[in-house]
Amino acid sequence: MVLRRCIRAFSSAAATRPFRLAVVGSGPAGFYTTHRLLKEVDHVKIDVYDSLPVPHGLVRFGVAPDHPEVKNVMTTFDRVAEDDRFRFLGNVNIGPSSESAEKGTVSVQELKQHYDAIVFSYGASEDRHLGVPNEEVYGVESARAFVAWYNGLPQFDNLKLPLDETDTAVVIGQGNVALDVARVLLSPIDTLRKTDITEYALETLSKSKIRHVHVVGRRGPLQAAFTSKELREQMNLPNVAFKADKEWIKSEIEAAQPLLSKNRPLKRMMGILEKGSTVSTTSADRSWSLEFLRSPVEILTDTNRTRVQGIRYELNQLTGGPLGAAKAIGTGQFEDRACGLVLRSIGYKSLPLDGVPFDSRQGLVPNRYGKILDSEGQEVPGMYTAGWLKRGPTGVIVSTMTDAYETADTIVEDIKEARPMLNDDLDKDGADGLKGIFKSRGIRPVSYVDWKRIEAAEFAAGEKLGKPREKFTKVEDMLAVLQ
Ligand SMILES: Cc1cc2nc3c(=O)[nH]c(=O)nc-3n(C[C@H](O)[C@H](O)[C@H](O)COP(=O)(O)OP(=O)(O)OC[C@H]3O[C@@H](n4cnc5c(N)ncnc54)[C@H](O)[C@@H]3O)c2cc1C
């Protein structure tokens, strides 16, 4: 044990073999954790796994196509990947042990044999449901699926939406994702053409009959979760009027003045809201609205329950404190509104993974500063988490970076203090030790060099269309580039 502690000593000079770390998930959390560790620990070797052949998680598949500046973080990730202690293994799903053999998956148990530590940063790949009658009918979708569809996440290219069958869409939720989808639904098609939105989405959106988008929240304007930038963009959409009960919004803002004077970002946002759309309601042929104090209680359908025809809300009132603490309480009054498309944007959801503690109530991996805790609250040696899986599916890339750095610092501290890691009695060889498993399960790992080849093909395809890139939307097409 004493000898092990010496081997684990922090200085690279004292290390007789590399410290092997696996990272599960190559989104911002995985990359920023890696970035910090490569900087802080000389003798670390990091293998970053992703179930998809392409890296960067929601930067590629979540961030809106008309926000190219946000995607610039990919160049930071490219620089991380240049370090020869880094290896990317795309197209390797880390999943349940029971599915390992048949589904070309590697289990956590198998990973543990070859690494000193594992960071789980696989994000949130599901969405939350409203739990109201008829939610499953045609025309009700998650914003997550809609975003995945226009951003080209594999297996979403066949998503069916009634975009050419109705002029009214409702988005349930008032966060930035809700505004992203409202903006994409109402943006001029020629604006979208210049982005990396998928061609099939462009084709479908060019035939869309959606003219009115209602963005609905259960609480009031002061509790809305979107930020000023997204709200301003929405207000500035060409030829789109903003409709809302502006007098009521004004009175809510006035009543909150003492609080707003202490909260500059919120004050700025309320200013944008109060000023409202610059487009006059009469000249615009499209509109969007913010509807407050409404909770959906039922999706209204045709008699055969084949499609959406409307939505029933219970009207709410607020109670229990100012701003974020205010709670929406149903009044027992109801309202029916017609619409042909409902997109629920009430949050993403992480899923548990075999062999990793999970708090189902909170929907995250329990942890202390990124170190995973078991059901008794004890630290699990060598197991860490970062990003949306660690703190729940909220927050932008910058907050994910801060949180990933915290996890990396915890790992650095544990290495420095020679704390126990995974199977300390085994010698670790990282992904090299998994080659047999890859071969027997037909898994073809994709390296970062491979990814850059896929990306070059996407740039070339995009150039022909006057777009920054045209994404491959099928795994087999991505892999075909490498053959
Ligand atoms: C629609 C949308 C728009 C957004 N827009 C912005 C924006 O404009 N600006 C901003 O700053 N932030 C934005 N965000 C937030 C930002 O995307 C997140 O903060 C960030 O991506 C979270 O990083 P993560 O690494 O935790 O998760 P993710 O980015 O989701 O990465 C998780 C990775 O894990 C992989 N994975 C999943 N399961 C497995 C498995 N079993 N085995 C192996 N790999 C697996 C996934 O393929 C993925 O690559 C947006 C988020 C969404 C949803």
The ligand as an SDF file (V2000), in Angstrom:
LIG
                    3D

 53 58  0  0  0  0  0  0  0  0999 V2000
  -31.2840   23.0490  -27.0880 C   0  0  0  0  0  0  0  0  0  0  0  0
  -30.1080   23.5710  -26.3060 C   0  0  0  0  0  0  0  0  0  0  0  0
  -29.5030   24.7550  -26.6880 C   0  0  0  0  0  0  0  0  0  0  0  0
  -28.4370   25.2580  -25.9470 C   0  0  0  0  0  0  0  0  0  0  0  0
  -27.8630   26.4300  -26.3350 N   0  0  0  0  0  0  0  0  0  0  0  0
  -26.8370   26.9380  -25.6370 C   0  0  0  0  0  0  0  0  0  0  0  0
  -26.2400   28.1680  -26.0260 C   0  0  0  0  0  0  0  0  0  0  0  0
  -26.6620   28.7980  -27.0010 O   0  0  0  0  0  0  0  0  0  0  0  0
  -25.1880   28.6310  -25.2810 N   0  0  0  0  0  0  0  0  0  0  0  0
  -24.7130   27.9520  -24.1970 C   0  0  0  0  0  0  0  0  0  0  0  0
  -23.7500   28.4010  -23.5630 O   0  0  0  0  0  0  0  0  0  0  0  0
  -25.2650   26.7730  -23.8060 N   0  0  0  0  0  0  0  0  0  0  0  0
  -26.3130   26.2550  -24.4880 C   0  0  0  0  0  0  0  0  0  0  0  0
  -26.8820   25.0720  -24.0870 N   0  0  0  0  0  0  0  0  0  0  0  0
  -26.3640   24.3890  -22.8820 C   0  0  0  0  0  0  0  0  0  0  0  0
  -25.1280   23.5080  -23.1840 C   0  0  0  0  0  0  0  0  0  0  0  0
  -25.3670   22.7900  -24.3470 O   0  0  0  0  0  0  0  0  0  0  0  0
  -24.8660   22.5970  -21.9670 C   0  0  0  0  0  0  0  0  0  0  0  0
  -24.5060   23.4120  -20.8640 O   0  0  0  0  0  0  0  0  0  0  0  0
  -23.7260   21.5930  -22.1990 C   0  0  0  0  0  0  0  0  0  0  0  0
  -23.7790   20.9960  -23.4680 O   0  0  0  0  0  0  0  0  0  0  0  0
  -23.7640   20.4770  -21.1550 C   0  0  0  0  0  0  0  0  0  0  0  0
  -22.6170   19.7010  -21.3520 O   0  0  0  0  0  0  0  0  0  0  0  0
  -22.4610   18.1590  -20.9400 P   0  0  0  0  0  0  0  0  0  0  0  0
  -21.1030   17.7730  -21.3730 O   0  0  0  0  0  0  0  0  0  0  0  0
  -22.8380   17.9890  -19.5140 O   0  0  0  0  0  0  0  0  0  0  0  0
  -23.5760   17.3610  -21.7780 O   0  0  0  0  0  0  0  0  0  0  0  0
  -23.7090   17.0940  -23.3480 P   0  0  0  0  0  0  0  0  0  0  0  0
  -23.3290   18.2870  -24.1220 O   0  0  0  0  0  0  0  0  0  0  0  0
  -25.0820   16.5580  -23.5310 O   0  0  0  0  0  0  0  0  0  0  0  0
  -22.6570   15.9290  -23.6800 O   0  0  0  0  0  0  0  0  0  0  0  0
  -22.8830   14.5860  -23.3050 C   0  0  0  0  0  0  0  0  0  0  0  0
  -22.1500   13.6650  -24.2700 C   0  0  0  0  0  0  0  0  0  0  0  0
  -22.2410   12.3140  -23.7600 O   0  0  0  0  0  0  0  0  0  0  0  0
  -22.4740   11.4260  -24.8420 C   0  0  0  0  0  0  0  0  0  0  0  0
  -23.1230   10.2130  -24.3080 N   0  0  0  0  0  0  0  0  0  0  0  0
  -24.3860   10.1030  -23.8620 C   0  0  0  0  0  0  0  0  0  0  0  0
  -24.6140    8.8540  -23.4230 N   0  0  0  0  0  0  0  0  0  0  0  0
  -23.4670    8.1600  -23.5910 C   0  0  0  0  0  0  0  0  0  0  0  0
  -23.0810    6.8200  -23.3330 C   0  0  0  0  0  0  0  0  0  0  0  0
  -23.9310    5.9450  -22.7980 N   0  0  0  0  0  0  0  0  0  0  0  0
  -21.8250    6.4310  -23.6680 N   0  0  0  0  0  0  0  0  0  0  0  0
  -20.9490    7.3150  -24.2180 C   0  0  0  0  0  0  0  0  0  0  0  0
  -21.2730    8.6060  -24.4760 N   0  0  0  0  0  0  0  0  0  0  0  0
  -22.5030    9.0200  -24.1650 C   0  0  0  0  0  0  0  0  0  0  0  0
  -23.3610   12.2250  -25.7860 C   0  0  0  0  0  0  0  0  0  0  0  0
  -23.3310   11.7040  -27.1170 O   0  0  0  0  0  0  0  0  0  0  0  0
  -22.7340   13.6150  -25.6730 C   0  0  0  0  0  0  0  0  0  0  0  0
  -21.7210   13.7810  -26.6330 O   0  0  0  0  0  0  0  0  0  0  0  0
  -27.9610   24.5470  -24.8040 C   0  0  0  0  0  0  0  0  0  0  0  0
  -28.5630   23.3400  -24.4340 C   0  0  0  0  0  0  0  0  0  0  0  0
  -29.6340   22.8580  -25.1710 C   0  0  0  0  0  0  0  0  0  0  0  0
  -30.2930   21.5750  -24.7670 C   0  0  0  0  0  0  0  0  0  0  0  0
  1  2  1  0
  2  3  1  0
  2 52  2  0
  3  4  2  0
  4  5  1  0
  4 50  1  0
  5  6  2  0
  6  7  1  0
  6 13  1  0
  7  8  2  0
  7  9  1  0
  9 10  1  0
 10 11  2  0
 10 12  1  0
 12 13  2  0
 13 14  1  0
 14 15  1  0
 14 50  1  0
 15 16  1  0
 16 17  1  0
 16 18  1  0
 18 19  1  0
 18 20  1  0
 20 21  1  0
 20 22  1  0
 22 23  1  0
 23 24  1  0
 24 25  2  0
 24 26  1  0
 24 27  1  0
 27 28  1  0
 28 29  2  0
 28 30  1  0
 28 31  1  0
 31 32  1  0
 32 33  1  0
 33 34  1  0
 33 48  1  0
 34 35  1  0
 35 36  1  0
 35 46  1  0
 36 37  1  0
 36 45  1  0
 37 38  2  0
 38 39  1  0
 39 40  1  0
 39 45  2  0
 40 41  1  0
 40 42  2  0
 42 43  1  0
 43 44  2  0
 44 45  1  0
 46 47  1  0
 46 48  1  0
 48 49  1  0
 50 51  2  0
 51 52  1  0
 52 53  1  0
M  END
$$$$
